[in-house]
Amino acid sequence: MTSLEKYNHSVRRHHRWNTSVGWLDGIFFALGGSLVSHITILPIFLRLLTESKLIIGLVHTFTMVGIFFPQIISAHHIESMPLKKGLVILIWAVMRLPWLVLALILPLMVHLPPPWPVVIFLLLYLVFTFGWGFGIPPWLDMVGRMILPQKRGAFLGIRFTLGRIFGMIGALFSIYLIEAYPFPYNFALCFAAAFIFMNISLFFFALTREVPYPVVKKKIAFLDFMRALPDVFRRDLNFFYYNISFALIAFTNLTLAFYSVYAVERFSLPSSSAGIFTTVFMGSQAVTGIVWGFLGDRRGHKFCLVLSATMSILAAVTAYSAPSATFFYATFFFAGGYMSGALISNMNIVLEFCSPEERPLYIGLSNSFAAPVFIVSPLLGGWIVDHFSYRTAFATNAILTSIGLMVLLFFVKDPRRIPRQKTCETEQGDSQNRQPVI
């Protein structure tokens, strides 16, 4: 039996176990994340510390900076590593610590003179998001190796849906904490609970049975690695067009952090409404996540990305025109559908553009390419709100996202529809001619 045959056999033998612990990891991470949601909870928290919409927009910018900026550095570091689980555990253990620190110091921190409470919070939050970003390429590479190609969409879709169902429970719990306790103890308890649930998630991830891939790229110097990046786009124009569309659709983030703040201000709602909005947001992701997963496995993930981008546009349109708070809930439903589709199908389609040994490179390159948009768009959104209006920001979001949707529709070919020899994708294999690579 060849090393590749042994590898495929081990992957199949551990597939059910890795699927199960992967779902449990996702459930508890989403449960903890719902208590510190950067879409609903944290903007309301920052609103109690500052009235500047630009600063409130920073929470979304810092999320994007931390998640996307480190990925290309992480990709270079891990591409020659046969095993990655230990590194992910180390990074993600450090990543969770800021919530414990904030839970302990928040009652004292809020009494400091401005701008120190906001500065301290954002610095600690940046530690969390940078850890999140550094861990994504090795984690997603592990998913690509541990989960059978024809079941990846279903795995991520079910993981996402289960996580959002429990995230709704966390959102309801956040409503109770915010209403039952005075500020700042209510948010300190939210941060403490997030730390606990996220560490339960890490425990289940640690149970993953990782199988080293038998083909490992030779490590090269970082500068040589960076100089070679443009070659990827030159030899794979389809991947280049996909990243153009992904970056344009990412302008959705121009207003995501302001939906809950706008609703609270326009309709004079209590701060606890953030929990209700989170519930709707999570509920939409739970409903649509499993749809995107199974639909992507059958129709292709480009199809899902088209639908999710359309939901993003609908979210901006409903926010622009909502006559009441009740009608505004549609905004969070559409935003949740966009978010689940963007996360599930983007992760899957990037894996379909390349060979297994190139996965870290493609993952890091794709997310880093869109990083400037993810970083700048929330700041741009805050600037537009401060100098014009919320509705101007919503309209700008809808226009730019629509342009990205057009690029995706007319310039990007679904990589699974392209003849295999032209795509780098060898995972499904030809059963008559070669051993399939998982």
N, C-alpha and C positions, 0 to 999 in steps of 0.2 A: 504493500500500500504506500503510495507516494505521500509526501508531506501535505500536499494540497488535499488529497483524499482524506487524510487523517484530520485535517482542519475542518473540512466540510462535515465529516462524521461527528466531530466534537460539537460543532455549532448546532447541528440538529439534535444531538443528545441533550444539550442544555437549553434548547430553545424554549420549552414550556416554563422552566424555572426562571430564566432570564426575563421572559415576558411577564410573569407574575410579579417578580420583585420590581421590575420596571414600572408596572402599574401602581404598585404601592408607593414607590418613590414619588411618582407624579402626583398621587392623591395628597400626600402630606405636604409636598412642596406647595401645591396650589392652595391647600388649606391655610398654610402659614402666609403665603403671598397675598391672600385675600384680605388679611388683617393689616397689610401695609401696601395696599394697591396704589401704584403711582398714577392711576387713572382717576380714582375716586377718593380714597382715604387721605393720601398724602397732600393733595392740593387743598383739601379742607383743613388739614392740620396746619399747613403753611399759611393759610388765610388767617389763622388765629395769631400768627407771629408777624405777618406783614400784609400790607394792602397792595403792594406792588405786584401787578399781573406778570411783569417780566420775571420777577423772582419766583413766582408760583410756577411759571413755565420752565424754570430751571430744573425742577424735579424731574420733568420728562426729558429734558436735555441731558441731565446727568445720567438718567437711565440709559439713554441711547449711547452717550459717550462711553460709559462703562461697559456696556454689552458689546458694542461693535468695534471700538477702537483697538482693544487688545487682541482681537481674533487673529489678525495676520501674524502677529508676534507669536501667539500661541501655536498657530499652524506650523510655523518654521521650527519651533521647539519640539513638537511632537511627531513630525513626519517620519523621523527615523527611529521612533520608539515602538517596539513590538507590543508592549503592554502599557496601558494608560490609566488603569483604574486607580492605582495608588496616587498618581499626580492629581487626578480629579478629586479624590477624597481630601487631600491636603488643601487644595485651593478652596474647595467648597466648605471646609471646616472653618477656615479663616473668614470666608465671605459672610458667614452667619453671625459672627461676633458683634458687629455694629448694633444689631437689634438688642442684644443683651446690655451693651454699654448704654445705649439710649434709654432703655427701660430704667436703668439704675440712676442715670444722671438727669433725666428730664425734669423732675420736680425742682431741682436746683438751677438747671440750665435756663429755664424760661424767665428767671428773675435777673439774668444778666442784661446789661444795657445793649440796645441794638448796635450793630447787626449781629452780635455774637451768637445768639440762639440759632439764627438762620445759618450762619457760617459753620458752626459746629455740626448742625444736623446735615448740611450738604456734604461736608467732608467725610463724615461717617457713612453717609449714604453712597458716596462715590467708592468707598472701600467695598461695600456690598456689590455694587454693579460691576466694578472692575473684576472682582472675583467671579461673578456670574459670567462675564465675557470671556475670561481666560479659560474657563472650564467648558465652554460650549463646543469648540472644535474637537477636543478629545472625547467628550461625551457623545457627540453626534457621530464621530467616527466609530465609537464602540457600538452604537445603535446599528450603523451600517454593517458591521461585522457580525453582531450577535443575533439580529433579527433577519429572517429569511426575506429576500427581496420582494416576493409576491405578497408578503404579509406586513410590510413596513407601514403602509398607509393605515391599515386596520389597527396595528399596534399603537401608533402615535394618535390616531383618532380616538380609540378607546381610552388610552391614557389621558388624553386631553379632556374627554367628556367626563370621566370619573373624577379627574382633578377639579373640573368646574362644578360638578355636583357638590363635592365637598367644599369647594370654594364658596358656594352659595351658603352653606352652613356657617362657614367662617364669617361671611358678610353679615349674616343675621346675628352672630355672636358679637361682631363689632358694633352693631346697632345697640345691643344690650350694654356693652361696656361704655360706649360714648354717652348713652343716656343715663346710666345708673351711677356713674362716677363723675366728679367735677374735673375740669381741666386743671392741670395736665395729667392727672392720674389715669384718666380714661385712656389717653393715647399711650401712656407708659405701659398699661396693661395690655393694650393691643400689640405693642412692640415685644413684650415679654412672651406673649402667647405665640407670636410669629416665630421667635427664636426656638421655642420648644418644638413646635410642629415641624419646622424646617430641619431640625436635628433628627427627628424621627424619620424624615425623608432620607437623610444622609445614611442612617443606619440600614435602611432597606437597599439603598444603592450599594453599600459596602458588601452586601450579600451576592452581588452579581458575579457570575462565573465567567470570567473573561478568557477568551481563547486567542493566543497570539497569532496574527496573520503571518504566513510563511514568507511573504515577499515584503521587504522593508527597503525604502529608498535610502540611498546614501546621504548622510547629512552634509550640507554645504554651508559656507559662511553666510551670515545674514544679509550682507550687502549683495552677494551674488544671487541669493534667493530673491531679494527685492528687484534686482535688475532683470530677472527672468520673468517677472509677473506679466509685463505687457505681452510677452510671447504667447501666453495662455489665450488672451483675447484675439491675437492675430491669427492663431491657428484654429480658434473656435469662435467664429463670428456669431453663431447662434447663442452661445453663452454670453457674449458681449451684449447682444440686443436684449437678452433676458435681464441682465443687470441694469441696463438703461431703464427698462420698464419697471423693475423692482425699485429703483431709486426714485423715479417719478411718483409711483404709487405710495412711496414712503412719506410723501408730503401729507398724507393722512394725519401724521403725527403733529402737524401744525396746530390742530385744534383738540386732539384727544384729551389733553390735560385740562381743557377749559369747559368741556361739556357740563361737568358737575358744578363747577363754580358759577357758570352762566345761569344754570337752572336755579341754583340756590339764590342768586342775587335777583334774577328777574321775577321769580315767583314767591320770593320771601319765605323760603323753606328753611327748616332747622338744619343744623349741621349733621344730625343723625340721618338725614336724607341720603347722605353719601353711602350709607349701608344699603339702603333700598336700591340706589342706582347700581351699586356693586352686585347686588343679587340679580338684577335684570341683566347686567353685563355678563356675569358668570353663567346665568341661565341660558342666555343666547349661545354662549360658547359651548355649553354642554350639549345643547340641541344640535348645533351645526357641526361641532367637532367630529362626532362619529359619522356624520353625513360626508364631510370632506374626506375622512380617512377611507371609507369604503368606496366612495365615488371616485377618489383619486386612483385607487387600485384598479378600478374597472375602466374609467373614461380618461384617465391621465390627470396629472396634477396641474397642467396648464389650464384645463377646463375649470378646475376648482378655483384657481387664482383669478380667472376672469370673473367668476361669480362673486368671490370675496371682494374684489376691487369695486364691483358694482354696489355691493352692500356698503362699502366705505362712502361712496358718493351719496347714497341714500341717507346715510347717517348725517352728513353735512347738510343735505337739503332739508331733512326733517328738523334739525336743530335751528336752521335759518327760519323756518316757517311755523314752528310749534306755537299754538295759541294758548296752551295750558301745560301744567306740569305733567298731567296724565298723558297727553299726546307726546310729551318729550321723552317718555319711556321708550318710544320707538327708536329714538336716536341711539340709546344704549343697546337695544336689541341689534340694530344694524351694525353698530361699532363692534359688538361682540362677535357677530358673524364674520366681519372683516378680519378681526384679530385671530380667530381660530383658523380661518383659511390661510391667512398669511403665514402663520407659524407652522401649521401642519404641512401644507403643500409646498412652501418654500424649502423646508428642511428636506422633504422627499425629492423634489425635482432637482435640487443641486446634486444629490447623490446619483441621479440618473445621467448627469452630464459627463461623468468621469469614471475611470477605473478605480478599484479599491485603494491602490497605493497612492493615488492622487487626491483622495477625499479630503484630507486636512487642508491641502492647498486650495482646492475649489471652495470648500466651506469658508475658510478664512478670507479668501479673495472676494467672494460674493458679498459677504456681510461687511467687509471693510470698504468695498466700493461704494456701498450705499451709506456708509457711516456719516459723511458730511451732511447729507440730507437729514438723517435721524438726529444729528446734533444741532443743526441750525434751525430746522423747521419749528420746534417748540419756541425757540427764542424769537423767531420771525412772527410766530403766532401771538406771542405776548406783546411784541412791538406793535403789531397791527391792532390788537385790542386796545392798547394804551393810547394810540394815536388816532384810531378810526373807530372801530366798533367790533363787537363779537361777530356780528352778522357778516361784516366784511371778511373776517378771518374764515368763517365757514364757507363763504363763496369762493375765496382763493383756494381753499382746500379742495373743493369740488372740481374746480377747473383744472388744477395741476394733476389731480388723481385721474381725471378723465383722459388727459393726454397720455399718461402712463398706461392706461387701459388700452388705448388705441395702438400703442407700440407693441404691447403684449399680444393683441389680437392679430395684427397684420405683419409683424416682423419676426416673431418668435415661433419656432417650430417645436412641438412637443418632442423632447429628446428620445422618448421611447418609440416614436413613429419614424425616426430616422434609421436607415440601415446601420446595423451594429458596428460595422467596420469604420463608420464615419463618426461615431460618437465616443469612443473610449469605453462605453458601457459593455462589460464582458460578464456581468454577474449572472444573467440568466443562462448564458452559455448555449451551445449547440450540442444536444445530448448525443448526436451521432458522431461528432468530430472532436469534442474536447470536454474535459471535466469542468462543470460549472464552478465559477468562483463566487463565493458568497461574500 
